[in-house]
């Protein structure tokens, strides 16, 4: 189907109309139904106001407001800043929401902010300015005070405090850059959708609104990121906060709006339109509201900070509406460009494998373990620790059998993969090593490590693992894809057992899932290899010869 600007406008209006049924009498809160977040219901109500305001602001950014959305948000701002909204504090949720409020005010300044009484403007500034005076989380959160500062400067209320907030965020961003258009979300190695919907979006949009060049490597980022969608529009299911759903398309839209993109306007429109339609067609709305989940509700995939209004960070995708009706994003012929592609990204340690409209990401570099943190098996994170993710399947939940994973069982304790150490990525392969860590009985085994390589051809995945320093009595277990699609896992070298296990909590794609498992008893240094396929069959080739070839290029080089 073709996609249009009218589709996006209509979706924004429908989402806003449903959400506003839950507005408080003074319109300062949108108290959406559902289980509260750890921040409490007042913060959740502010989140409902702020995140939907961003959608309304992008919807009305050209001065068209037939439903009088901005009148409602103006009333809510007046009431909220008169003492209704929770105060901004160190590493607190109100700081996150201050950025959406500030960006919404900036985008609608002629029609909302400029018409407010000066007393309300002063109160709003006083509430927002606390974001500049409190400590953000040590990651993309630094762009919340950055965005507040950018709005205050655009409103003629800038000073040394606002400039310092902007300079600090950009200084940190430069230090988090690893190449290939990718930033770590804070110190360490956390690469996920926050690249597009935060680390690129806030500073690149600020530069565009100020008429300055975009300096965030957005064009380079989109060279690889546009491959991380399926032909059906599904984003890659990888990393946290996936309940933001079609926000994943915001970087593609922003690239088209700013011109900082390698994609044609027609390709950009097709990609963002497919992503929006993907979720609208698969049950993401419940009574008109975005649910906490992926297709529909999915509790196992949520974070503790997620509340009923959290999914409305999806509003960021409406940045496409900054392109007016005559923009090439909407007037150029639509293009799908669903080509097969393999791309290695040594910066983040990724190997992208796109075949038959499905993208797989082989992860040899992103772990979400901060530099000061230890490694504990109880903190296994399915959204980062797996070796492979895709646009057609999701990882199993914590405490279920782990998919796309190698574990060692020593004295009854099963290891997990936490901190990932990249060993390189090029052509059709990526490699890394990790230290297996265990639960309370034994956190680690001295000298034990696993070196791993993934190499791909078409839809085939060769997974090689070299176990080093395994004590006597160790059992190795390798798992494949958790899906209801035909997805075999076949041993090539070293594996002796084969079975299937059930993940009772399923995934975001299936209510229950079967996971293929290979097993072997190992001791000392052992090389193990297997072939995995997602929705296909294993090719009849000399896999042992390919194992030797890849080892010569990687672990034995």
N, C-alpha and C positions, 0 to 999 in steps of 0.2 A: 504494500500500500504506500501511497505517497504521504508525505508529512508537510504540515503547513504551520505558519505562525498562528493562525486561528485555532489550531488544535492546542497549542500551548496556552494561549489566552483563555480558551474555554476551560482547560484543566485547572489553571490557576483560580479562575472564578469559582469553579465547582468546589475545589478544596477549601477555599476561603469561606464560601457559603456554609459548608458543612461544619467547619471549625467554629464559626461565629455563633452557632446555636448554643455553644457552651461558654459564652462570655459572661463575666461577672456583671452585676448591675452597673458598676462604674466603668466597665470596659477596660480595666487595667489588667485583667487576667483572662486567659482562655483555659478553663479547667476541663480539659479533655478527659473522658472516662478511661479507666485502666489502673493497673497497679502503680503506686507512686515510685519514684526513683529514691535513691538514698538521700537526695537533697531535700525531700519533703514536698508537700503539696503546694506551698506558696511559691517555692522556686519553680516547680513544674508549671504553675499557672503563668508565671513570668515567661517561662520558656515558650508556652503556647502563644502568648502575645508576640514575643520577639521574633520567633521563627516564621510565623505566618505574616508578620509585618514585612519581613524581607521579601516574601512572595508578592505581597501587595505592592511593595515599593517597585519591584522589578516590573510588575504588571502595569503600573501607572507611570513609569519613568518618562514617558513621552507626553504626560499631561492628560491622558485619557483615563477617566475614572467614572464610568457610567453607573457603578454600583455604590459610589460614595464610600469606598473603603477607607480613604485617608481621613475622612471626618471621624470615623470610629476610632482609628488609631490615634488621632490627635486628642480625643477625649480620654482614651486610655493612658496616654502619656501624661496628661495633666493630673489625672488621679494617681497614677503610679508614682510619679515623682513628688507627690504631696505626702508621701510616707507609706503608701500601700506596698510598694515593691520592696523585697528584701535588699539589704545593703550589700554592696560589693565588698568582698573580703579576700584574703589570701587563698589562692587555689580553690575558689568557690564557684559554683555554677553560675551565679549572677554575672560574674566577669565574662563568661562565654556569651551570655545573652546580650551583654552591653554592646558587643560588636555588631550583632544583628540590628539592634535598635539604632546604633550610630550609622551603620551603612544604609538602613532604611531612611533615616532622616536626611542623609546626604543625597540619596537618589531622588528624593521628593522635595528637596529644599524649597523650590519656588511655591509649592502648593500646600505644604504642611508647616515646615519650620518658620518660614518667613511670615506666616499668618498668625503665629502663636503670640499671645501677650508676652511682653518682656519678662514678666515674673515667672511664667512657665518655662521660657527659654533658660532663665537663670537656674531654676530648680533642676531642669534636665541636664544642664552642664554640670551642676554640682554632683548629681548622681553618677553621671558618666565619668567624670574626672577621677572618681575613686578607683577606676580601673587602671589609672596611671600611677596610683599610689600604693597598690597592693601587688603581691607577688604572684605571677602566673605559674602554672605548671611548667616544667622545664622542657617544653616542646612547642608545638604550633600555637599554644596559648599566647605566646608573646605577640602574636598578630591580632589578638583581641584589643589590648591597649593601643597597638599600632593603628587599628581601624578607628577606634574612638578618637585618637589624636588626629587622624586624617580628617575626620568629620569636623572636629573643633576648629581646625585650621581653615577648612573650607567655609566655615561659618564666621570667620573673622575673629575667632577666639583662641588662636594659637599662641604659644609662648615657649619658653625654654623647656617646660615640662612636656609639652606635646612633641617637640622636636627630639628630645632625648628618648621618648618612647619609640618613635619611629627609627631613630638611628640604632637603638639597641636591638630591635627586631631584625633589621637588615644585616647588622653585624653578625648576629647568631646564624641567620639564614646562610650567609656566605660560608660560615664554618661547617655547616651541615651538608654542604654540597659534595657529592661523591663522583659526579660525572654522569654522562648519558641522560642529562636532564632530570636527575633524581636527587632528592634531598632526604636525609634521615630525619625522622620526626623527633628531634632532640638529639642529644649526644648518644652515641651507640649506633646500632644498625636496625632501625625500624623503618621499613619502606612499605607503604601501603597507599590506600586511596586518599589519605590526608595530604599526599603530594598535590593532587589535583584540586581537591575541594577546600584546601586551606593554604598550604605553603606556597603554591603558585597563585591561587585565586586572589587572596587579599592584597598582596603587593602589586600584582599585575593589573588588577582592576583599579587600584589607586593610581597607578601610573597612567592608565588609559584615561581615567576621569580628569586627571591633571594635564593631559596632553603631553606627557613625557614618554620616552621610549620604555618599553617593557624590558626589564633586565634580569628576569628570573629563569632564563633558559626554557621558557614555555614552549617555544617551537621545537627544541630538541626533545623535551619531555614527550610531546605529542607524537614524535617519530616512533616511539615504542608504545606509548600508552594507548594509542588508537587501536592497536592490535589486541588489547586486553578486553575485548568485547566479542561475544559470539555473533554469528550472522543473524540470530534472532533478537539481538539487542542486549542480551544478558551481560552485565559486567562480570568481571572476574570475581569469584567468591573467595576473598582473601583479605585478611586484616580485620581490624575491629570496626565497630560502628556501621555494620553493613545494613542496618535498618534505615540508613539514610538513602538507600536505594538509588534512584535516578540522579541523586547528587553526583554520582560517579561520572556523569556526562558533563558536568559543569566546566571542566577544563577544556573539553572539546569545544563547547559553546563559546567560552571566553577567548579561545584561540581565533575563532571565526570573527568575533566582535572586534578584537584588537588587531587582527591581521597577523598575529604571531602564531602561525600554524603552517605545517607542511601539507595540510589537507585542503582539497578544493572546497568551495562553499557547499556544493551539492553533496559531497561526501560527508561533510560535517553535519548538514541537515539530516541526512539519512541516518547517521549514527545516533545523534541525540534523539531523533524521533523514534527510532527503533527501541532505544532504551526506555523512553517514556512508555511506549505502547507495551513493551514486554511486561512491565509491572502492572499496568492498568488491566491487561488481559489475564493476569494470573492471581487475582484475589488479594492484591495488596491493600485494597480499600475495604473497610468494614463499615457499613452505614455511612459511606462517604468520607470516612476518616482513614488516614494512613495508620495501619496497625503496626505493632511492635513485632517485626519479623522480616521475612524476605518475600516469598509469594504471599502467604497469609501469616498469621501469628506463628512465631517460632521462638519459644522461651529459651531453648538451649543455646541459641546464637547471640543472646543479648549480653550487654555489660551492665554492671550494677549502677552505672550512672544514667542508664536509659530510663526515661519516664514516658508517659502517654504522648507528650508533644515532641519527643526527641526525633521521630521520623521526619519532622518538618524541616530538618536541615536539607531535605530534598529540595527545598525552595531555591537553593543555590543554582539548580539547573535552569531556573527561569532567567538567569543572566543572558540567555539567548534572546530575550525580549528587548534587551538594550539595542539589538539590531532592529531598526525600524522596518516597516513593510516593504520598503524599496531596496533594502540591503541585499547584496548577492546571496547571503545565507538563505534567503527566502525566494529569490527570483531565479537563481541559477538552476539548471536541470539537476534533479536528484541523482546521485550516483551511489551504488552499493559498494563496489570494490572489495568483495569478500575473497581475496586471494589467499592461497596457502602461503605460509611464511614461517621461517625459523630465524630467531634473532637472539644473539647472546649479548647480555649487558653486564660487563665486568664491574661497573660501578656498584650497583646494588647486588650483584651476584645472582642475576636471574637468567633463565633460559626460557624464551617464549616459543611455544610450539603451536602454530595455528594450522588446523587441517580440517577440511570438510565442515567449515563453519563453526568449529569449536576451538577455543583457545585453552591451552594448558600452560601453567606457569610452574617451572621447576625451580624450587627455592634453595639456593645455596648461598644466601647472604642476608636474609631478613629474619631477625629473631625477637625483637621487642624486649630484649634484656638490657636494662640500663647499665652503664659502666660500673656503678657502685653496688649493683645487686649481686648476690650469690646465685648459685644454680641449684635449684631444688626440684625434685620430681613432682612434689605436690603442686607446683606452679606451672605444670605443663600447659601450654597455650595452643589449642588446636588451630587457632587462626593464624599462627606464625610458624609453628614448629614442624609442620609437615613438609615432606619433600616435594609434593605436587598439589596444585589447586587447579580448578577449571571453571569455565563458564556454564558447565552442564551438571555440576555436582558440587556438594559441599562437604566439608570435613565432618567427621563424627564428633559428638560432644565429649567433653572431658569426662573421664571415668568409664566411657565406652571403649571398645577396642579401637585403637588408633589406626586410621587409614593412612596409606602412603608414608609408611614409617618403618624404620628398622629399630628393634629393641633387643637388648640382651637380658636374659634372665639369669641372675646369679644368686644362688641360695634362696630361690623363691621370690626375689625382688626383680621387678621389670624396670628397665631403664627408660628414660625419655631424652629427647634432644632439646637442649635449651640454647646455650650460646653457640652461634654458628661462626666458623672461621673460614672465610672464602679462600679457595686455592686457585681461582681463575675461571674465566668463561670466554669462549671463543668459538666461532663457527657453529657447530651443532652440539656443543657440550658445555657443562658447568660443573665445578667441583668444589668441595668443602670438606672440613673435618669438624668433628665435635667430640666432646667428652661425655660419655654416657653417665647420667646421674640417676640416683636411686632415692627411695623413700627413707623413712626414719631409721631403718635398720642399718643402712650403709649409704652414705651420701655419694661416695665415689669409690672406685677400685683403683689403686695406684697403678699408673702406667697404662691404663685402659683407654683406648680411643678408637674412633671409627673414621676412616677416610672414605668419601663417597663421590661418585661421579654419575651424572645422568647424561646420556647421549641419545639423540633422537634422529629418526629418519621417517619422513611422512607422518604416520600416526603411531609409529613404534617407539617405545621408550626402553632403552637399555639401562638398567640400574645396577651399578657395580658398587660394592661395599667391601672395604678391606678392614677387617677387625684386627686390631693390634693389642697384644697383651691380655688376651682372655684367660682367666684362671681355669683350672680343670673344673668340669661340671657345668660350663656355661652353655646355654642354649640361645641361639640367634633366631629371631622371628622377623619376617618381612611381610608387610601388608600392601595391598593394592588399593584400587579405587572402591569407595563406598557408594554404590549406586545400584539401581535396578536395571541398568543397561548391561549388555553382555560385555564384560571387561575382565579378560583373563589375566592371570599373573603366572608366568611359566618359569620354572627354574632352569638356568643354563649352566651354572657352575657352583658346586658346593652344597646346594640345597638338597635335602633328602626327604623331607616330609611336606605334605600338602593338605590343607583343610580349608573350611569356611567357617567364619564366626559371625554372629549377629550383633549389630549395634541397636539395642532396644529403643534408644531415643532418635534413631534415624538421622537425617540431615535436614537442612533447609529445603531440600528438593524431594525427599521421600520420608514417609512416616516411620518406616523401619528400613534397615539396610543390611545387606550381606557383604562381608569383607573377605576377600581371598587372602590366605595366609600360607607362607612357606616357612619351614623350620629346619634347623640343623644343629647338631652338637658341634661346638667349636672349642679350640684351645690354642693359645699362643697367637700366631699371625695366620689369618685365613682370608682368602679372597672369595667372595660370594657374588654371584651375578644372576640376574633374572630379567625377563622382558615383560613389560606391562602394556596393555592397550586399553583405551577408554572407548567403549562402544565399537568393538571391532574384533579382529582375530590376529593371532601372532603369525607373522610372515615366516615362510619356510626359507630361511637363509642360514649361513654358517655363523651362528651367534658366537660360538667360541672364538672364531677368528676375529670377529668384531670386538670382543672383550680384549683380546691381546692388542689390537690396533689402538683402542681407546686408552688402555693402560700405558702404552708407549708414549702417547701424546700428553698424558696427564700425570697420574700418580708415579709412574716410573721415569718421567722425563728428568 
